[in-house]
Amino acid sequence: MKKYIGYLLLAGLTLTTVSCNDDDLDSNSIFNTTPPVRNEFDNWLLTNYVAPYNIEVKYKWEDIESNLTYDLVPAGMKESIKLAKVVKYVWLESYDEVAGIEFLRTYVPKQILMIGSAAYDADTQTVMLGTAEGGMKVILYNVNNIDNYLNDPEQLNASYFHVMHHEFTHVLHQTKPYDPDFEKITESDYIGSQWAETADTTANKKGFVTAYAMDQPDEDFAETISCYITNDQTWWDHLLKGAGEKGASLITQKFEIAKTYLRDSWNIDINQLRATVLRRCNEIPELDLETL
């Protein structure tokens, strides 16, 4: 039987060799090689996202790219331009400044998808402002409201920057795991989706920077870093004071592990990163967000 099968394969190879002829090949490609029509914003994205970072920014509506369980609205062109400029200046270039562009090119998600509206989760009765998929794609929602937030750094943090730094932290710890002692600090208080029923002040007293951090350890870790680098020391001190002695102690233990992780795993000083992020955030009113 083994010889019979061998002969069949050999015969097949012989027939294939005889029948192949370059003259029989179709000169037309099966792929669409027509260059896409790009507008001025598309060309700006090529220069400012694709060339330096190898990041594709999608702002034009494509059903297949979003979660069809939500009722979503496409992002507006003008709003997408503004957010693209803000994201580059406050997120990407902050890491450029602190860790170098090669670090960002290597680890940054390769696609950013912009959605005009927020995504409402009926199960948890919460609003999603951003998600990350496998470290390769970040979805930013609520793009069409950016004009309402440009003069309010706190709201910009809540709507965009906190989300971006949170999701990028997931990319980093999925690449290099953090110290498992982190999750042992409040091991018995992770409650999954029930976090949505918990107030932030209650979560603080239990040793979490936000209620969402109570979902599970990875979210806790990302929230700890994101909250710290997108808020100043006055905000952080107020958080610790409100958490009480026990809650503040637990949060501080987690923060020290996160701080050490960024330093030892990525050679990033978390205080330098925070100073850079906050400075660039405060400089947004000076930026030209409309001219390409």
Secondary structure per residue as TSV (DSSP state, phi and psi in degrees):
chain	resnum	aa	ss	phi	psi
A	1	M	-	360.0	-41.2
A	2	K	H	-62.1	-40.7
A	3	K	H	-66.6	-38.5
A	4	Y	H	-62.1	-44.8
A	5	I	H	-63.4	-39.9
A	6	G	H	-61.6	-39.5
A	7	Y	H	-66.4	-39.5
A	8	L	H	-61.3	-43.1
A	9	L	H	-63.9	-42.3
A	10	L	H	-64.0	-41.5
A	11	A	H	-63.0	-40.2
A	12	G	H	-62.6	-41.7
A	13	L	H	-65.4	-38.2
A	14	T	H	-65.6	-45.2
A	15	L	H	-61.7	-39.9
A	16	T	H	-63.6	-41.7
A	17	T	H	-63.2	-40.2
A	18	V	H	-70.4	-37.5
A	19	S	H	-81.6	-19.7
A	20	C	-	-74.1	133.3
A	21	N	-	-152.1	127.5
A	22	D	G	-57.4	-28.9
A	23	D	G	-68.2	-20.6
A	24	D	G	-85.1	-10.4
A	25	L	S	-74.5	139.0
A	26	D	-	-78.4	126.9
A	27	S	S	-75.3	-11.3
A	28	N	S	-83.6	131.2
A	29	S	-	-72.8	145.8
A	30	I	S	-78.6	-9.0
A	31	F	S	-99.6	150.6
A	32	N	-	-78.9	108.5
A	33	T	-	-99.8	8.1
A	34	T	S	-72.2	126.0
A	35	P	-	-59.5	136.1
A	36	P	-	-67.6	151.4
A	37	V	-	-82.5	120.2
A	38	R	-	-114.4	137.9
A	39	N	-	-89.2	-176.0
A	40	E	H	-62.6	-38.6
A	41	F	H	-67.1	-40.6
A	42	D	H	-58.5	-42.9
A	43	N	H	-67.9	-35.1
A	44	W	H	-64.3	-41.1
A	45	L	H	-64.0	-38.2
A	46	L	I	-59.6	-42.0
A	47	T	I	-75.1	-37.5
A	48	N	I	-102.2	-16.7
A	49	Y	I	-119.7	-51.9
A	50	V	I	-69.1	-51.5
A	51	A	H	-62.9	-50.6
A	52	P	H	-80.8	-30.3
A	53	Y	H	-121.6	-9.7
A	54	N	-	59.3	41.6
A	55	I	-	-110.9	129.2
A	56	E	E	-94.4	127.9
A	57	V	E	-106.5	120.7
A	58	K	E	-108.8	118.3
A	59	Y	-	-119.7	-16.0
A	60	K	S	-81.8	139.6
A	61	W	-	-66.3	129.2
A	62	E	-	-139.3	116.1
A	63	D	G	-54.8	-40.4
A	64	I	G	-64.8	-20.7
A	65	E	G	-84.7	-17.2
A	66	S	S	-115.5	169.3
A	67	N	-	-81.6	115.2
A	68	L	T	-74.6	-1.8
A	69	T	T	-79.8	-11.2
A	70	Y	S	-104.6	149.8
A	71	D	-	-89.6	102.3
A	72	L	-	-114.2	159.8
A	73	V	-	-119.4	138.2
A	74	P	B	-61.5	152.7
A	75	A	-	-77.9	140.6
A	76	G	-	-76.3	152.2
A	77	M	H	-63.0	-50.4
A	78	K	H	-62.5	-41.3
A	79	E	H	-67.4	-37.1
A	80	S	H	-64.8	-39.5
A	81	I	H	-60.9	-46.7
A	82	K	H	-62.8	-45.5
A	83	L	H	-67.6	-38.0
A	84	A	H	-60.3	-39.9
A	85	K	H	-69.4	-41.3
A	86	V	H	-66.2	-44.1
A	87	V	H	-60.4	-44.4
A	88	K	I	-62.3	-44.9
A	89	Y	I	-72.3	-42.9
A	90	V	I	-93.1	-33.1
A	91	W	I	-96.2	-64.8
A	92	L	I	-63.1	-49.9
A	93	E	H	-73.2	-19.5
A	94	S	H	-65.0	-45.2
A	95	Y	H	-70.4	-33.4
A	96	D	H	-55.9	-47.2
A	97	E	H	-66.5	-38.4
A	98	V	H	-90.5	-39.8
A	99	A	H	-116.1	-11.8
A	100	G	-	96.0	148.4
A	101	I	H	-67.4	-28.7
A	102	E	H	-66.1	-36.0
A	103	F	H	-59.1	-47.3
A	104	L	H	-68.1	-42.5
A	105	R	H	-57.6	-35.0
A	106	T	H	-76.3	-40.4
A	107	Y	H	-112.5	-13.1
A	108	V	S	-68.0	144.3
A	109	P	-	-56.6	145.8
A	110	K	S	-90.3	-2.1
A	111	Q	E	-145.6	136.4
A	112	I	E	-119.4	124.3
A	113	L	E	-110.1	129.4
A	114	M	E	-106.5	129.1
A	115	I	B	-120.6	137.0
A	116	G	S	-65.8	-38.2
A	117	S	S	-109.2	169.5
A	118	A	-	-79.4	164.5
A	119	A	E	-108.6	116.4
A	120	Y	E	-91.9	123.9
A	121	D	E	-96.3	107.2
A	122	A	T	-67.6	-28.9
A	123	D	T	-67.3	-44.2
A	124	T	T	-100.8	-5.2
A	125	Q	T	54.9	45.1
A	126	T	E	-126.2	163.5
A	127	V	E	-110.8	124.7
A	128	M	E	-88.9	130.8
A	129	L	-	-105.7	-8.9
A	130	G	E	-176.8	153.0
A	131	T	E	-144.4	161.3
A	132	A	E	-127.4	144.0
A	133	E	E	-121.8	104.2
A	134	G	T	61.3	22.8
A	135	G	T	73.4	3.8
A	136	M	T	-110.5	-18.7
A	137	K	E	-144.2	133.2
A	138	V	E	-117.6	131.0
A	139	I	E	-106.2	124.9
A	140	L	E	-109.9	119.1
A	141	Y	-	-96.2	174.6
A	142	N	-	64.8	26.7
A	143	V	G	-60.4	-36.7
A	144	N	G	-69.7	-7.7
A	145	N	G	-99.5	8.5
A	146	I	G	-60.6	-32.7
A	147	D	G	-61.9	-27.9
A	148	N	G	-75.2	-14.0
A	149	Y	T	-113.4	-11.4
A	150	L	T	-59.4	-31.5
A	151	N	T	-98.2	14.7
A	152	D	-	-132.0	89.0
A	153	P	H	-54.4	-35.3
A	154	E	H	-64.0	-41.4
A	155	Q	H	-72.4	-35.7
A	156	L	H	-60.5	-41.7
A	157	N	I	-59.1	-49.8
A	158	A	I	-63.9	-36.9
A	159	S	I	-88.2	-33.1
A	160	Y	I	-130.1	-58.1
A	161	F	I	-65.6	-42.7
A	162	H	H	-57.4	-43.2
A	163	V	H	-62.6	-46.5
A	164	M	H	-64.6	-44.6
A	165	H	H	-69.6	-34.7
A	166	H	H	-61.2	-50.1
A	167	E	H	-67.5	-35.9
A	168	F	H	-68.4	-32.8
A	169	T	H	-61.3	-37.0
A	170	H	H	-60.7	-42.0
A	171	V	H	-59.5	-43.8
A	172	L	H	-66.1	-47.9
A	173	H	H	-75.4	-19.4
A	174	Q	H	-74.5	-21.4
A	175	T	H	-87.4	-45.6
A	176	K	S	-130.4	109.1
A	177	P	-	-61.2	147.1
A	178	Y	-	-84.7	169.9
A	179	D	-	-60.0	123.9
A	180	P	T	-63.1	-14.7
A	181	D	H	-64.5	-20.9
A	182	F	H	-57.7	-50.1
A	183	E	H	-74.0	-15.2
A	184	K	H	-76.7	-18.4
A	185	I	T	-63.8	-42.8
A	186	T	T	-128.0	42.7
A	187	E	G	-54.7	-37.8
A	188	S	G	-85.5	-1.5
A	189	D	G	-109.6	8.4
A	190	Y	-	-77.9	129.7
A	191	I	-	-126.3	12.2
A	192	G	G	63.5	-142.3
A	193	S	G	-65.7	-11.3
A	194	Q	G	-68.3	-8.9
A	195	W	G	-55.9	-30.0
A	196	A	G	-65.3	-18.2
A	197	E	G	-95.5	5.6
A	198	T	S	-112.3	135.8
A	199	A	-	-76.8	149.4
A	200	D	H	-57.8	-39.5
A	201	T	H	-62.8	-36.2
A	202	T	H	-67.8	-43.1
A	203	A	H	-61.7	-41.2
A	204	N	H	-57.2	-43.8
A	205	K	H	-67.0	-21.6
A	206	K	T	-91.9	-1.8
A	207	G	T	101.3	23.7
A	208	F	-	-122.2	142.5
A	209	V	S	-72.9	-27.1
A	210	T	S	-145.0	166.3
A	211	A	S	-64.7	-37.3
A	212	Y	G	-60.3	-29.2
A	213	A	G	-63.6	-18.2
A	214	M	G	-78.9	-5.3
A	215	D	S	-59.8	-58.1
A	216	Q	-	-167.0	166.5
A	217	P	H	-55.9	-41.3
A	218	D	H	-62.1	-39.1
A	219	E	H	-69.3	-37.2
A	220	D	H	-60.3	-46.3
A	221	F	H	-63.3	-46.0
A	222	A	H	-65.7	-38.8
A	223	E	H	-66.7	-39.5
A	224	T	H	-60.1	-46.3
A	225	I	H	-69.9	-46.8
A	226	S	H	-63.4	-43.5
A	227	C	H	-62.2	-38.9
A	228	Y	H	-68.9	-46.9
A	229	I	H	-81.5	-11.8
A	230	T	T	-104.2	6.5
A	231	N	S	-134.8	151.0
A	232	D	-	-81.8	177.2
A	233	Q	H	-66.0	-32.4
A	234	T	H	-60.8	-44.1
A	235	W	H	-62.2	-44.8
A	236	W	H	-64.4	-42.9
A	237	D	H	-63.6	-37.9
A	238	H	H	-64.8	-39.3
A	239	L	H	-60.8	-48.1
A	240	L	H	-65.7	-38.4
A	241	K	H	-63.6	-43.5
A	242	G	H	-68.5	-24.0
A	243	A	H	-74.8	-15.4
A	244	G	H	79.4	171.3
A	245	E	H	-60.0	-47.4
A	246	K	H	-67.7	-48.9
A	247	G	H	-61.8	-41.6
A	248	A	H	-63.2	-39.3
A	249	S	H	-62.9	-42.8
A	250	L	H	-66.7	-44.0
A	251	I	H	-62.8	-41.7
A	252	T	H	-64.5	-39.5
A	253	Q	H	-60.8	-43.5
A	254	K	H	-64.9	-43.2
A	255	F	H	-60.0	-41.4
A	256	E	H	-63.3	-37.1
A	257	I	H	-67.3	-42.3
A	258	A	H	-63.8	-41.9
A	259	K	H	-61.4	-46.3
A	260	T	H	-64.7	-38.6
A	261	Y	H	-59.7	-49.9
A	262	L	H	-62.3	-38.2
A	263	R	H	-70.0	-49.1
A	264	D	H	-79.9	-34.3
A	265	S	H	-87.6	-31.4
A	266	W	H	-128.4	0.9
A	267	N	-	57.4	39.5
A	268	I	-	-115.1	126.1
A	269	D	-	-84.9	114.9
A	270	I	H	-63.3	-31.6
A	271	N	H	-73.0	-36.3
A	272	Q	H	-66.6	-39.6
A	273	L	H	-63.3	-44.9
A	274	R	H	-61.5	-45.7
A	275	A	H	-59.6	-39.1
A	276	T	H	-69.0	-45.4
A	277	V	H	-61.4	-46.8
A	278	L	H	-67.7	-38.6
A	279	R	H	-62.7	-46.0
A	280	R	H	-67.4	-34.9
A	281	C	H	-63.5	-41.9
A	282	N	H	-69.9	-18.0
A	283	E	T	-89.4	-2.9
A	284	I	G	-56.0	-42.9
A	285	P	G	-59.2	-19.3
A	286	E	G	-86.2	-9.9
A	287	L	S	-82.3	148.2
A	288	D	-	-89.5	105.5
A	289	L	-	-96.8	2.8
A	290	E	S	-112.9	-34.3
A	291	T	-	-81.9	129.5
A	292	L	-	-95.2	360.0
